[in-house]
């Protein structure tokens, strides 16, 4: 039995969808679904949810790299088999949650997790720095402007104590996207690490005819910087190709997405921008986009010290200055962005003044401002 | 034994956070192609640039999504990753698993792939990283026959829907997000597997306005649980927060100051709809926008009301190309009813798709189409009445697009008649 390459369509099964979630619920979840009364975080990484029936679901949350091996997943399974009747779940932020149905099962579970070196850090709850969601980076993507797993490892090492504690004014959601496509949707994060390109695409006139639909490449540019042009390939033949008006290029990389003959990645051109103050919850203030406060930091593998230091600085100034329960964006709004730059010592540059579409909405049109060292 | 020297990556084996480098090395002991993952990544760390080629169309027969082609641009040096395609498995709703299922997936990936995964990808899929073109069909056969599960979406189709954990383990959730997510996933298998849209389309479901799956920021069709009636208050528990017997914010802050109702709750309420009258917490529910702050601060004392449903918001996306968009409130309250197979939600989805598949341009997210044609057009398409909830503020400019039939006498006029009374 099994796949028969001579008859690929034989016994073919399609469109059956994912397995039904209910078969994977721990018993306490299945029995109390929809009946939960309240929850409490009893220590960093440990939550109890209490049902109307009096039943309790204790959850131990551990951070994980997003990139993990089946060997590690099997080890997670060993833990879940030993403590959780074979059930576990993953969160949207790449954490793993082990659930048990009574308090006395929590400490043995934590002891087991902690006995396995640094593989299963307990934390990621409450007013902590969350696990950093991220994209693929150099390990698996064709358009990145920076690495993902490496930068995240360096940043999380430095901020590790904040993952396993709950002493910040409010939670900080940290995210990395390795290019402007933002597969990781970092645009609404408290602190976003964003890979950026800074050199316009090159044009491979030898490859463009075979690889690209020229009208699609031209239409891909939101600023009309890609135009049709005649060019000469390495054989000396005149071919139909494109040219790029570099002054108009905003380095979004959309042309490369549409046309593989227009690569723009570059060791010196590429690096990282830092954006802050976004959030998605509707709590107190409305959901907000993150704002670019540092337009460029270089790619410095293996540990990206400039990026790590910049983030640590923002976290520490925020931790000292913000009110309780105030997210980074709410803090910036309250004190004013001029005070954000003043207090963090981050240089304000022309790059933080929007000059793309709808930019006017972000310019200050009031006499209400604070005097800082800037003026 | 390591196949390549990786001095830069070895630096990332140090430090307290789990090391993906250590993990890949461990996997390489049984899946030697993992040495080539590390080898090529080390070159990227030296060169500060990726070494993956652009795209490559691969897939399983009959599907237009679920597999993403990937090829190394250094295949001679790193033959183990010459082909290194991604397989997206549609995750179970809310990402609950049992170990039997996970071990079966691990065994499948040991047989056909590199052994490396993402748990999970940003959209929600369980992502298997790195296999060859010839392994795709046998993998798909085993996946559907033995594991009885399926691929997720990629390309210009319905992407794998995702949800928060909902009523399964959360007291805030106003509807069963997992059931709706699963139902829509099963209902739209064709749309997930066979790209027929102008561009990608994402469903995300959150049980309450805390929006733990960030649906408002990243989904074309965001379903966020809400309630219509009064917040349920347990005054005895309110008293325990005031006396310090209950931990504020569900214990989320270990160094929280002693609870202060005025400072921590009333003053932070964005609508100012709460007050203390003696020992009693009073909420003017008519003026509440259900932001969740008081529920988050006092989970034992405040609960969502009982008339529950969801708000539908449309058109969120990340910045490429015209800038990021938040989802726009489209339907303030919709019934989430499993007994009629979520008829109300499905009706809205189909209206949007019928319209967007006709007017949407190539690679235009529905939020961009709505921007291009205007929110009034979108509201009309859905057959909705305009309501103040659709806007933050009314129009500030005077440029109304009146139509001929809205003005007495219409647009056709005779300029000669006009001139009889008004000399040039």
Interface residues (C-beta under 8 A of the other chain):
Chain A: X2 X3 X5 X8 X9 X11 X12 X13 X14 X15 X16 X17 X18 X19 X20 X21 X23 X24 X25 X29 X33 X34 X36 X37 X38 X39 X40 X41 X42 X43 X44 X49 X57 X59 X63 X64 X65 X66 X67 X68 X69 X70 X71 X72 X73 X74 X76 X77 X80 X81 X86 X87 X88 X89 X90 X91 X92 X94 X96 X99 X118 X119 X120 X121 X125 X126 X127 X133 X135 X136 X137 X138 X139 X140 X141 X142 X143 X144 X147 X149 X150 X153 X154 X156 X157 X160 X163 X165 X166 X167 X168 X170 X171 X177 X180 X181 X182 X183 X184 X185 X186 X187 X188 X216 X219 X220 X222 X252 X254 X256 X260 X263 X265 X266 X267 X268 X270 X278 X280 X281 X282 X283 X284 X285 X287 X289 X299 X301 X302 X303 X324 X325 X356 X357 X358
Chain B: X8 X9 X11 X12 X14 X15 X16 X17 X18 X19 X20 X21 X23 X24 X26 X27 X30 X34 X37 X41 X44 X45 X46 X47 X48 X49 X50 X51 X52 X53 X54 X55 X61 X62 X63 X70 X84 X86 X89 X90 X91 X92 X93 X94 X95 X96 X97 X98 X99 X100 X101 X102 X103 X105 X106 X109 X110 X115 X116 X117 X118 X119 X120 X122 X124 X129 X130 X137 X138 X141 X142 X144 X145 X148 X149 X150 X162 X164 X165 X167 X168 X169 X170 X171 X176 X178 X182 X185 X186 X189 X190 X193 X209 X210 X211 X212 X213 X214 X216 X217 X218 X247 X249 X250 X251 X252 X253 X254 X255 X256 X257 X264 X268 X269 X270 X289 X290 X291 X292 X293 X296 X297 X299 X300 X303 X318 X319 X320 X321 X322 X323 X324 X326 X362 X363
